Amino acid sequence: MADQKCTTCNGHGSTAHSAGGSGYTYKCCTSCNGTGRKS
């Protein structure tokens, strides 16, 4: 499941932690050990 989230985080902020745009995307990417890319 974590892998899937990482992939989704890549360019897409599926897991919204903070309503801001790149904010939640960055957090998601961080959870992916930097695997995700902040768009």
PDBQT receptor file of N, H, CA, C and O in Angstrom, charges set to zero:
ATOM      1  N   MET A   1       0.842  -1.204   0.000  1.00  0.00    +0.000 N 
ATOM      2  CA  MET A   1       0.000   0.000   0.000  1.00  0.00    +0.000 C 
ATOM      3  C   MET A   1       0.875   1.251   0.000  1.00  0.00    +0.000 C 
ATOM      4  O   MET A   1       0.572   2.241  -0.666  1.00  0.00    +0.000 OA
ATOM      5  N   ALA A   2       1.956   1.184   0.754  1.00  0.00    +0.000 N 
ATOM      6  H   ALA A   2       2.202   0.380   1.295  1.00  0.00    +0.000 HD
ATOM      7  CA  ALA A   2       2.854   2.338   0.834  1.00  0.00    +0.000 C 
ATOM      8  C   ALA A   2       3.435   2.654  -0.543  1.00  0.00    +0.000 C 
ATOM      9  O   ALA A   2       3.568   3.816  -0.926  1.00  0.00    +0.000 OA
ATOM     10  N   ASP A   3       3.776   1.598  -1.276  1.00  0.00    +0.000 N 
ATOM     11  H   ASP A   3       3.668   0.654  -0.965  1.00  0.00    +0.000 HD
ATOM     12  CA  ASP A   3       4.345   1.790  -2.608  1.00  0.00    +0.000 C 
ATOM     13  C   ASP A   3       3.352   2.499  -3.515  1.00  0.00    +0.000 C 
ATOM     14  O   ASP A   3       3.709   3.404  -4.270  1.00  0.00    +0.000 OA
ATOM     15  N   GLN A   4       2.092   2.066  -3.424  1.00  0.00    +0.000 N 
ATOM     16  H   GLN A   4       1.803   1.332  -2.810  1.00  0.00    +0.000 HD
ATOM     17  CA  GLN A   4       1.064   2.659  -4.271  1.00  0.00    +0.000 C 
ATOM     18  C   GLN A   4       0.929   4.154  -3.968  1.00  0.00    +0.000 C 
ATOM     19  O   GLN A   4       0.802   4.977  -4.874  1.00  0.00    +0.000 OA
ATOM     20  N   LYS A   5       0.959   4.477  -2.693  1.00  0.00    +0.000 N 
ATOM     21  H   LYS A   5       1.062   3.808  -1.957  1.00  0.00    +0.000 HD
ATOM     22  CA  LYS A   5       0.836   5.876  -2.296  1.00  0.00    +0.000 C 
ATOM     23  C   LYS A   5       1.997   6.680  -2.864  1.00  0.00    +0.000 C 
ATOM     24  O   LYS A   5       1.822   7.804  -3.334  1.00  0.00    +0.000 OA
ATOM     25  N   CYS A   6       3.178   6.088  -2.813  1.00  0.00    +0.000 N 
ATOM     26  H   CYS A   6       3.320   5.174  -2.432  1.00  0.00    +0.000 HD
ATOM     27  CA  CYS A   6       4.371   6.745  -3.330  1.00  0.00    +0.000 C 
ATOM     28  C   CYS A   6       4.193   7.060  -4.813  1.00  0.00    +0.000 C 
ATOM     29  O   CYS A   6       4.474   8.171  -5.262  1.00  0.00    +0.000 OA
ATOM     30  N   THR A   7       3.726   6.077  -5.556  1.00  0.00    +0.000 N 
ATOM     31  H   THR A   7       3.498   5.174  -5.191  1.00  0.00    +0.000 HD
ATOM     32  CA  THR A   7       3.545   6.260  -6.990  1.00  0.00    +0.000 C 
ATOM     33  C   THR A   7       2.514   7.351  -7.262  1.00  0.00    +0.000 C 
ATOM     34  O   THR A   7       2.692   8.191  -8.144  1.00  0.00    +0.000 OA
ATOM     35  N   THR A   8       1.436   7.318  -6.486  1.00  0.00    +0.000 N 
ATOM     36  H   THR A   8       1.292   6.635  -5.770  1.00  0.00    +0.000 HD
ATOM     37  CA  THR A   8       0.387   8.312  -6.669  1.00  0.00    +0.000 C 
ATOM     38  C   THR A   8       0.902   9.700  -6.300  1.00  0.00    +0.000 C 
ATOM     39  O   THR A   8       0.501  10.711  -6.876  1.00  0.00    +0.000 OA
ATOM     40  N   CYS A   9       1.801   9.715  -5.325  1.00  0.00    +0.000 N 
ATOM     41  H   CYS A   9       2.127   8.894  -4.856  1.00  0.00    +0.000 HD
ATOM     42  CA  CYS A   9       2.355  10.981  -4.864  1.00  0.00    +0.000 C 
ATOM     43  C   CYS A   9       3.240  11.597  -5.934  1.00  0.00    +0.000 C 
ATOM     44  O   CYS A   9       3.468  12.807  -5.941  1.00  0.00    +0.000 OA
ATOM     45  N   ASN A  10       3.729  10.775  -6.824  1.00  0.00    +0.000 N 
ATOM     46  H   ASN A  10       3.544   9.792  -6.818  1.00  0.00    +0.000 HD
ATOM     47  CA  ASN A  10       4.624  11.254  -7.873  1.00  0.00    +0.000 C 
ATOM     48  C   ASN A  10       3.858  12.147  -8.847  1.00  0.00    +0.000 C 
ATOM     49  O   ASN A  10       3.296  11.668  -9.832  1.00  0.00    +0.000 OA
ATOM     50  N   GLY A  11       3.843  13.445  -8.561  1.00  0.00    +0.000 N 
ATOM     51  H   GLY A  11       4.299  13.834  -7.761  1.00  0.00    +0.000 HD
ATOM     52  CA  GLY A  11       3.155  14.378  -9.450  1.00  0.00    +0.000 C 
ATOM     53  C   GLY A  11       1.699  14.549  -9.075  1.00  0.00    +0.000 C 
ATOM     54  O   GLY A  11       1.037  15.469  -9.554  1.00  0.00    +0.000 OA
ATOM     55  N   HIS A  12       1.186  13.662  -8.213  1.00  0.00    +0.000 N 
ATOM     56  H   HIS A  12       1.724  12.914  -7.823  1.00  0.00    +0.000 HD
ATOM     57  CA  HIS A  12      -0.213  13.760  -7.799  1.00  0.00    +0.000 C 
ATOM     58  C   HIS A  12      -0.297  13.730  -6.280  1.00  0.00    +0.000 C 
ATOM     59  O   HIS A  12       0.282  12.851  -5.641  1.00  0.00    +0.000 OA
ATOM     60  N   GLY A  13      -1.005  14.672  -5.710  1.00  0.00    +0.000 N 
ATOM     61  H   GLY A  13      -1.475  15.386  -6.230  1.00  0.00    +0.000 HD
ATOM     62  CA  GLY A  13      -1.151  14.699  -4.253  1.00  0.00    +0.000 C 
ATOM     63  C   GLY A  13      -2.397  13.974  -3.826  1.00  0.00    +0.000 C 
ATOM     64  O   GLY A  13      -3.405  14.603  -3.502  1.00  0.00    +0.000 OA
ATOM     65  N   SER A  14      -2.345  12.658  -3.822  1.00  0.00    +0.000 N 
ATOM     66  H   SER A  14      -1.527  12.147  -4.086  1.00  0.00    +0.000 HD
ATOM     67  CA  SER A  14      -3.510  11.869  -3.442  1.00  0.00    +0.000 C 
ATOM     68  C   SER A  14      -3.785  12.031  -1.951  1.00  0.00    +0.000 C 
ATOM     69  O   SER A  14      -4.915  12.310  -1.550  1.00  0.00    +0.000 OA
ATOM     70  N   THR A  15      -2.760  11.857  -1.140  1.00  0.00    +0.000 N 
ATOM     71  H   THR A  15      -1.842  11.630  -1.466  1.00  0.00    +0.000 HD
ATOM     72  CA  THR A  15      -2.919  11.966   0.302  1.00  0.00    +0.000 C 
ATOM     73  C   THR A  15      -2.797  13.425   0.725  1.00  0.00    +0.000 C 
ATOM     74  O   THR A  15      -1.695  13.950   0.889  1.00  0.00    +0.000 OA
ATOM     75  N   ALA A  16      -3.942  14.065   0.898  1.00  0.00    +0.000 N 
ATOM     76  H   ALA A  16      -4.836  13.639   0.765  1.00  0.00    +0.000 HD
ATOM     77  CA  ALA A  16      -3.936  15.487   1.260  1.00  0.00    +0.000 C 
ATOM     78  C   ALA A  16      -3.813  15.649   2.772  1.00  0.00    +0.000 C 
ATOM     79  O   ALA A  16      -4.739  15.317   3.512  1.00  0.00    +0.000 OA
ATOM     80  N   HIS A  17      -2.682  16.153   3.226  1.00  0.00    +0.000 N 
ATOM     81  H   HIS A  17      -1.929  16.423   2.625  1.00  0.00    +0.000 HD
ATOM     82  CA  HIS A  17      -2.470  16.369   4.655  1.00  0.00    +0.000 C 
ATOM     83  C   HIS A  17      -2.804  17.812   5.022  1.00  0.00    +0.000 C 
ATOM     84  O   HIS A  17      -3.420  18.070   6.056  1.00  0.00    +0.000 OA
ATOM     85  N   SER A  18      -2.400  18.737   4.182  1.00  0.00    +0.000 N 
ATOM     86  H   SER A  18      -1.899  18.528   3.342  1.00  0.00    +0.000 HD
ATOM     87  CA  SER A  18      -2.663  20.152   4.436  1.00  0.00    +0.000 C 
ATOM     88  C   SER A  18      -3.161  20.809   3.157  1.00  0.00    +0.000 C 
ATOM     89  O   SER A  18      -2.508  20.734   2.116  1.00  0.00    +0.000 OA
ATOM     90  N   ALA A  19      -4.305  21.445   3.240  1.00  0.00    +0.000 N 
ATOM     91  H   ALA A  19      -4.835  21.507   4.085  1.00  0.00    +0.000 HD
ATOM     92  CA  ALA A  19      -4.873  22.077   2.046  1.00  0.00    +0.000 C 
ATOM     93  C   ALA A  19      -4.013  23.261   1.634  1.00  0.00    +0.000 C 
ATOM     94  O   ALA A  19      -4.070  24.329   2.244  1.00  0.00    +0.000 OA
ATOM     95  N   GLY A  20      -3.215  23.057   0.587  1.00  0.00    +0.000 N 
ATOM     96  H   GLY A  20      -3.169  22.189   0.092  1.00  0.00    +0.000 HD
ATOM     97  CA  GLY A  20      -2.339  24.142   0.146  1.00  0.00    +0.000 C 
ATOM     98  C   GLY A  20      -1.847  23.896  -1.266  1.00  0.00    +0.000 C 
ATOM     99  O   GLY A  20      -1.414  24.826  -1.947  1.00  0.00    +0.000 OA
ATOM    100  N   GLY A  21      -1.910  22.635  -1.716  1.00  0.00    +0.000 N 
ATOM    101  H   GLY A  21      -2.262  21.880  -1.163  1.00  0.00    +0.000 HD
ATOM    102  CA  GLY A  21      -1.446  22.351  -3.074  1.00  0.00    +0.000 C 
ATOM    103  C   GLY A  21      -0.166  21.553  -3.036  1.00  0.00    +0.000 C 
ATOM    104  O   GLY A  21      -0.192  20.336  -2.849  1.00  0.00    +0.000 OA
ATOM    105  N   SER A  22       0.966  22.233  -3.212  1.00  0.00    +0.000 N 
ATOM    106  H   SER A  22       0.987  23.221  -3.364  1.00  0.00    +0.000 HD
ATOM    107  CA  SER A  22       2.257  21.540  -3.185  1.00  0.00    +0.000 C 
ATOM    108  C   SER A  22       2.597  21.143  -1.751  1.00  0.00    +0.000 C 
ATOM    109  O   SER A  22       3.482  20.320  -1.518  1.00  0.00    +0.000 OA
ATOM    110  N   GLY A  23       1.885  21.735  -0.796  1.00  0.00    +0.000 N 
ATOM    111  H   GLY A  23       1.166  22.404  -0.986  1.00  0.00    +0.000 HD
ATOM    112  CA  GLY A  23       2.147  21.429   0.607  1.00  0.00    +0.000 C 
ATOM    113  C   GLY A  23       1.877  19.972   0.924  1.00  0.00    +0.000 C 
ATOM    114  O   GLY A  23       2.750  19.265   1.427  1.00  0.00    +0.000 OA
ATOM    115  N   TYR A  24       0.656  19.523   0.627  1.00  0.00    +0.000 N 
ATOM    116  H   TYR A  24      -0.053  20.097   0.219  1.00  0.00    +0.000 HD
ATOM    117  CA  TYR A  24       0.315  18.133   0.914  1.00  0.00    +0.000 C 
ATOM    118  C   TYR A  24       1.110  17.188   0.023  1.00  0.00    +0.000 C 
ATOM    119  O   TYR A  24       1.449  16.078   0.435  1.00  0.00    +0.000 OA
ATOM    120  N   THR A  25       1.409  17.626  -1.202  1.00  0.00    +0.000 N 
ATOM    121  H   THR A  25       1.134  18.527  -1.537  1.00  0.00    +0.000 HD
ATOM    122  CA  THR A  25       2.170  16.784  -2.131  1.00  0.00    +0.000 C 
ATOM    123  C   THR A  25       3.570  16.554  -1.580  1.00  0.00    +0.000 C 
ATOM    124  O   THR A  25       4.094  15.442  -1.642  1.00  0.00    +0.000 OA
ATOM    125  N   TYR A  26       4.168  17.602  -1.046  1.00  0.00    +0.000 N 
ATOM    126  H   TYR A  26       3.742  18.505  -0.995  1.00  0.00    +0.000 HD
ATOM    127  CA  TYR A  26       5.524  17.498  -0.507  1.00  0.00    +0.000 C 
ATOM    128  C   TYR A  26       5.550  16.531   0.678  1.00  0.00    +0.000 C 
ATOM    129  O   TYR A  26       6.457  15.709   0.806  1.00  0.00    +0.000 OA
ATOM    130  N   LYS A  27       4.527  16.649   1.549  1.00  0.00    +0.000 N 
ATOM    131  H   LYS A  27       3.791  17.318   1.445  1.00  0.00    +0.000 HD
ATOM    132  CA  LYS A  27       4.453  15.781   2.730  1.00  0.00    +0.000 C 
ATOM    133  C   LYS A  27       4.363  14.330   2.292  1.00  0.00    +0.000 C 
ATOM    134  O   LYS A  27       5.036  13.457   2.840  1.00  0.00    +0.000 OA
ATOM    135  N   CYS A  28       3.519  14.086   1.293  1.00  0.00    +0.000 N 
ATOM    136  H   CYS A  28       2.973  14.795   0.848  1.00  0.00    +0.000 HD
ATOM    137  CA  CYS A  28       3.335  12.720   0.793  1.00  0.00    +0.000 C 
ATOM    138  C   CYS A  28       4.658  12.190   0.267  1.00  0.00    +0.000 C 
ATOM    139  O   CYS A  28       5.033  11.048   0.534  1.00  0.00    +0.000 OA
ATOM    140  N   CYS A  29       5.356  13.020  -0.477  1.00  0.00    +0.000 N 
ATOM    141  H   CYS A  29       5.052  13.948  -0.694  1.00  0.00    +0.000 HD
ATOM    142  CA  CYS A  29       6.637  12.613  -1.056  1.00  0.00    +0.000 C 
ATOM    143  C   CYS A  29       7.632  12.294   0.054  1.00  0.00    +0.000 C 
ATOM    144  O   CYS A  29       8.420  11.355  -0.063  1.00  0.00    +0.000 OA
ATOM    145  N   THR A  30       7.596  13.070   1.120  1.00  0.00    +0.000 N 
ATOM    146  H   THR A  30       6.957  13.833   1.215  1.00  0.00    +0.000 HD
ATOM    147  CA  THR A  30       8.507  12.846   2.226  1.00  0.00    +0.000 C 
ATOM    148  C   THR A  30       8.241  11.483   2.843  1.00  0.00    +0.000 C 
ATOM    149  O   THR A  30       9.166  10.779   3.249  1.00  0.00    +0.000 OA
ATOM    150  N   SER A  31       6.958  11.116   2.909  1.00  0.00    +0.000 N 
ATOM    151  H   SER A  31       6.206  11.688   2.580  1.00  0.00    +0.000 HD
ATOM    152  CA  SER A  31       6.583   9.822   3.466  1.00  0.00    +0.000 C 
ATOM    153  C   SER A  31       7.131   8.702   2.601  1.00  0.00    +0.000 C 
ATOM    154  O   SER A  31       7.391   7.597   3.078  1.00  0.00    +0.000 OA
ATOM    155  N   CYS A  32       7.300   9.004   1.325  1.00  0.00    +0.000 N 
ATOM    156  H   CYS A  32       7.089   9.901   0.937  1.00  0.00    +0.000 HD
ATOM    157  CA  CYS A  32       7.801   8.002   0.383  1.00  0.00    +0.000 C 
ATOM    158  C   CYS A  32       9.319   7.938   0.418  1.00  0.00    +0.000 C 
ATOM    159  O   CYS A  32       9.938   7.421  -0.513  1.00  0.00    +0.000 OA
ATOM    160  N   ASN A  33       9.925   8.455   1.477  1.00  0.00    +0.000 N 
ATOM    161  H   ASN A  33       9.422   8.875   2.233  1.00  0.00    +0.000 HD
ATOM    162  CA  ASN A  33      11.387   8.437   1.570  1.00  0.00    +0.000 C 
ATOM    163  C   ASN A  33      12.020   9.224   0.434  1.00  0.00    +0.000 C 
ATOM    164  O   ASN A  33      13.117   8.894  -0.015  1.00  0.00    +0.000 OA
ATOM    165  N   GLY A  34      11.332  10.272  -0.037  1.00  0.00    +0.000 N 
ATOM    166  H   GLY A  34      10.440  10.540   0.328  1.00  0.00    +0.000 HD
ATOM    167  CA  GLY A  34      11.885  11.066  -1.127  1.00  0.00    +0.000 C 
ATOM    168  C   GLY A  34      11.696  10.397  -2.474  1.00  0.00    +0.000 C 
ATOM    169  O   GLY A  34      12.226  10.867  -3.481  1.00  0.00    +0.000 OA
ATOM    170  N   THR A  35      10.939   9.293  -2.504  1.00  0.00    +0.000 N 
ATOM    171  H   THR A  35      10.509   8.911  -1.687  1.00  0.00    +0.000 HD
ATOM    172  CA  THR A  35      10.724   8.603  -3.771  1.00  0.00    +0.000 C 
ATOM    173  C   THR A  35       9.799   9.424  -4.658  1.00  0.00    +0.000 C 
ATOM    174  O   THR A  35       9.969   9.480  -5.876  1.00  0.00    +0.000 OA
ATOM    175  N   GLY A  36       8.824  10.058  -4.029  1.00  0.00    +0.000 N 
ATOM    176  H   GLY A  36       8.686  10.013  -3.039  1.00  0.00    +0.000 HD
ATOM    177  CA  GLY A  36       7.876  10.866  -4.790  1.00  0.00    +0.000 C 
ATOM    178  C   GLY A  36       8.502  12.163  -5.237  1.00  0.00    +0.000 C 
ATOM    179  O   GLY A  36       9.494  12.611  -4.663  1.00  0.00    +0.000 OA
ATOM    180  N   ARG A  37       7.932  12.766  -6.253  1.00  0.00    +0.000 N 
ATOM    181  H   ARG A  37       7.126  12.402  -6.719  1.00  0.00    +0.000 HD
ATOM    182  CA  ARG A  37       8.499  14.008  -6.785  1.00  0.00    +0.000 C 
ATOM    183  C   ARG A  37       7.546  15.161  -6.487  1.00  0.00    +0.000 C 
ATOM    184  O   ARG A  37       6.360  15.085  -6.807  1.00  0.00    +0.000 OA
ATOM    185  N   LYS A  38       8.051  16.212  -5.886  1.00  0.00    +0.000 N 
ATOM    186  H   LYS A  38       9.014  16.274  -5.626  1.00  0.00    +0.000 HD
ATOM    187  CA  LYS A  38       7.202  17.369  -5.575  1.00  0.00    +0.000 C 
ATOM    188  C   LYS A  38       6.909  18.141  -6.847  1.00  0.00    +0.000 C 
ATOM    189  O   LYS A  38       7.821  18.683  -7.471  1.00  0.00    +0.000 OA
ATOM    190  N   SER A  39       5.644  18.193  -7.236  1.00  0.00    +0.000 N 
ATOM    191  H   SER A  39       4.904  17.752  -6.729  1.00  0.00    +0.000 HD
ATOM    192  CA  SER A  39       5.279  18.891  -8.466  1.00  0.00    +0.000 C 
ATOM    193  C   SER A  39       4.807  20.305  -8.146  1.00  0.00    +0.000 C 
ATOM    194  O   SER A  39       4.453  21.058  -9.054  1.00  0.00    +0.000 OA
TER     195      SER A  39
